[in-house]
Amino acid sequence: MSFFEFYLSKYTLADAAGVGSTGMLVIDIALIAVLLICAFTDARQSKIFNVVTFPAMLAGLVLNGVLGAMAGAGATGLVWALLGWAVGMAIQWVPWMLGFAKAGDVKFLAAVGALKGWAFCVFGFLYGAVAFGILILPWLAWRGELRGVGRNIGQYLQMGLMTRSAPAAPTPTVTKKFVPWGVGLAVGFFIALIIEWNLGRPVWVQF
């Protein structure tokens, strides 16, 4: 089995390095603290701070590395954390380069990846995208912008049906450039964590 086949076939550090439940609990506690802090600051200040994400990345590398070594797996835990960090960084890198995401979101994903590995980061991101799609509606309503968004969508569809072509994009009605994507991500990661606690992996289907 090649390097990538081995690591991509594992869903958790317990699978990859044989770390026990106590070690996994330590990582989960660190994860929960990071999720709560980042969700709070993103909701209140639209920011995810380096003072949270950088120590979380370091904690992920150290915890996974030490716990993996203590389980007799050598450097497997450290490699697991590094792979998770790289995947987390890659997921949001292109949207950030194009101006569609904040740097804090990129570092948030990288921190989660370093703590929990690539699979948790990927599936948690997907759950977060769904959660964000649900959360954005009350958020827009609270800001008084939901009606304007609905009106724009209606007008766009009406023009498309009348002209049988894609009309020009309507004038944006959302006055805030960045929405609290970090909150949706945090919800998605909590969903992944609950699934992992119940099934031993962050997804209900085993590939």
C-alpha positions as CSV (number, residue, x, y, z in Angstrom):
1,M,0.0,0.0,0.0
2,S,1.4,3.4,-1.0
3,F,1.7,6.4,1.2
4,F,-1.4,8.1,-0.1
5,E,-3.4,4.9,-0.3
6,F,-2.7,4.3,3.4
7,Y,-3.6,7.8,4.7
8,L,-6.5,8.3,2.4
9,S,-8.0,5.0,3.5
10,K,-8.1,6.2,7.1
11,Y,-10.8,8.4,8.6
12,T,-9.4,9.2,12.1
13,L,-6.1,9.2,14.0
14,A,-7.4,6.1,15.8
15,D,-7.5,4.3,12.5
16,A,-4.2,5.7,11.3
17,A,-2.1,5.4,14.4
18,G,-4.1,3.3,16.9
19,V,-4.6,6.2,19.3
20,G,-7.1,5.3,22.1
21,S,-10.2,7.0,23.2
22,T,-8.5,9.1,25.9
23,G,-6.1,10.6,23.3
24,M,-9.0,11.3,20.9
25,L,-10.9,13.0,23.6
26,V,-8.1,15.4,24.3
27,I,-8.0,16.4,20.7
28,D,-11.8,16.7,20.6
29,I,-11.8,19.0,23.6
30,A,-9.2,21.2,21.8
31,L,-11.3,21.2,18.7
32,I,-14.5,22.2,20.5
33,A,-12.7,25.1,22.1
34,V,-11.5,26.3,18.7
35,L,-14.9,25.9,17.1
36,L,-16.7,27.9,19.8
37,I,-14.2,30.7,19.8
38,C,-14.1,31.1,16.0
39,A,-17.9,30.9,15.6
40,F,-18.3,33.5,18.3
41,T,-15.8,36.0,16.9
42,D,-17.0,35.5,13.3
43,A,-20.6,36.1,14.3
44,R,-19.8,39.1,16.4
45,Q,-16.9,40.7,14.6
46,S,-16.7,39.0,11.2
47,K,-13.2,37.9,12.0
48,I,-11.4,34.7,12.9
49,F,-8.2,35.6,14.7
50,N,-4.7,34.4,14.2
51,V,-4.3,34.2,18.0
52,V,-6.7,31.3,17.9
53,T,-5.9,29.5,14.6
54,F,-2.1,29.5,14.7
55,P,-1.9,27.9,18.2
56,A,-4.6,25.5,17.1
57,M,-2.5,24.4,14.2
58,L,0.5,23.9,16.4
59,A,-1.6,22.0,19.0
60,G,-2.8,19.7,16.2
61,L,0.7,18.9,15.1
62,V,2.0,18.4,18.6
63,L,-1.0,16.4,19.9
64,N,-1.2,14.1,16.9
65,G,2.5,13.6,16.8
66,V,2.9,12.8,20.5
67,L,-0.2,10.6,20.7
68,G,0.8,8.7,17.6
69,A,4.3,8.1,19.0
70,M,2.9,7.0,22.3
71,A,0.7,4.5,20.5
72,G,3.8,3.1,18.9
73,A,3.0,4.4,15.4
74,G,6.2,6.5,15.0
75,A,5.7,9.6,13.0
76,T,2.3,8.5,11.6
77,G,0.4,10.9,13.9
78,L,2.5,13.9,12.8
79,V,2.1,13.0,9.1
80,W,-1.6,12.6,9.7
81,A,-1.8,16.2,11.1
82,L,0.4,17.6,8.4
83,L,-1.8,16.0,5.7
84,G,-5.0,17.3,7.4
85,W,-3.4,20.8,7.6
86,A,-2.5,20.8,3.9
87,V,-6.0,19.6,2.9
88,G,-7.7,22.2,5.1
89,M,-5.5,24.9,3.6
90,A,-6.2,23.8,0.0
91,I,-10.0,23.7,0.3
92,Q,-10.3,27.5,0.7
93,W,-7.1,28.6,-1.0
94,V,-8.6,29.3,-4.4
95,P,-11.7,31.1,-3.1
96,W,-9.5,33.2,-0.9
97,M,-7.2,34.0,-3.9
98,L,-10.3,35.1,-5.9
99,G,-11.6,37.3,-3.0
100,F,-14.5,35.1,-2.2
101,A,-13.3,34.0,1.3
102,K,-11.4,35.5,4.1
103,A,-7.9,34.5,5.2
104,G,-9.3,33.6,8.6
105,D,-11.6,31.0,7.0
106,V,-8.6,29.4,5.3
107,K,-6.6,29.2,8.6
108,F,-9.7,28.0,10.4
109,L,-9.9,25.0,8.1
110,A,-6.2,24.4,8.3
111,A,-6.4,24.4,12.1
112,V,-9.2,21.9,12.1
113,G,-7.4,19.7,9.6
114,A,-4.3,19.7,11.8
115,L,-6.3,18.7,14.8
116,K,-8.6,16.1,13.2
117,G,-7.1,15.0,9.9
118,W,-8.1,15.3,6.2
119,A,-11.4,13.3,6.3
120,F,-12.9,15.2,9.2
121,C,-11.9,18.5,7.5
122,V,-13.4,17.6,4.1
123,F,-16.7,16.1,5.4
124,G,-17.1,18.8,8.0
125,F,-16.7,21.4,5.3
126,L,-19.4,19.8,3.2
127,Y,-21.8,19.7,6.2
128,G,-20.9,23.3,6.9
129,A,-21.8,24.4,3.4
130,V,-25.3,22.9,3.9
131,A,-25.6,24.4,7.3
132,F,-24.5,27.8,6.0
133,G,-27.1,27.6,3.3
134,I,-29.8,27.2,6.0
135,L,-28.3,29.8,8.4
136,I,-27.9,32.5,5.8
137,L,-31.7,33.0,5.5
138,P,-32.3,34.1,9.1
139,W,-29.1,36.1,9.0
140,L,-30.3,38.0,5.9
141,A,-33.7,38.4,7.5
142,W,-32.1,39.8,10.7
143,R,-30.2,42.4,8.6
144,G,-33.4,43.3,6.7
145,E,-31.9,42.1,3.3
146,L,-33.8,38.9,2.7
147,R,-36.7,40.6,0.8
148,G,-34.2,42.4,-1.5
149,V,-32.4,39.1,-2.2
150,G,-35.7,37.4,-3.0
151,R,-36.8,40.2,-5.2
152,N,-33.5,40.1,-7.2
153,I,-33.8,36.4,-7.7
154,G,-37.4,36.7,-8.9
155,Q,-36.5,39.5,-11.3
156,Y,-33.5,37.5,-12.6
157,L,-35.6,34.4,-13.3
158,Q,-38.4,36.5,-14.9
159,M,-36.0,38.2,-17.2
160,G,-34.4,34.8,-18.1
161,L,-37.8,33.3,-19.0
162,M,-38.7,36.4,-21.1
163,T,-35.5,36.7,-23.0
164,R,-34.7,32.9,-23.0
165,S,-31.1,33.8,-22.2
166,A,-29.0,34.6,-19.1
167,P,-29.5,38.2,-18.2
168,A,-26.9,40.4,-16.6
169,A,-26.4,39.9,-12.9
170,P,-28.7,42.1,-10.8
171,T,-27.3,44.8,-8.4
172,P,-26.3,43.1,-5.1
173,T,-28.7,43.9,-2.2
174,V,-26.4,42.4,0.5
175,T,-24.5,45.4,1.9
176,K,-22.0,43.3,3.8
177,K,-19.2,41.8,1.6
178,F,-18.5,38.8,3.8
179,V,-21.1,36.7,5.6
180,P,-20.4,34.6,8.7
181,W,-19.1,31.6,6.8
182,G,-17.1,30.6,9.9
183,V,-20.3,30.0,11.8
184,G,-21.6,27.6,9.2
185,L,-18.2,25.8,9.2
186,A,-18.3,25.5,12.9
187,V,-21.8,23.9,12.7
188,G,-20.6,21.5,10.0
189,F,-17.6,20.5,12.1
190,F,-19.9,19.9,15.2
191,I,-22.0,17.6,12.9
192,A,-19.0,15.7,11.8
193,L,-17.9,15.3,15.4
194,I,-21.2,13.9,16.5
195,I,-21.2,11.5,13.6
196,E,-17.6,10.4,14.5
197,W,-18.6,9.9,18.1
198,N,-21.4,7.6,17.0
199,L,-19.9,5.8,14.0
200,G,-16.1,6.1,14.6
201,R,-15.7,8.1,11.4
202,P,-17.0,11.6,10.4
203,V,-19.2,10.3,7.6
204,W,-22.1,7.8,7.7
205,V,-20.9,6.0,4.5
206,Q,-17.6,4.1,4.4
207,F,-16.0,4.3,1.0
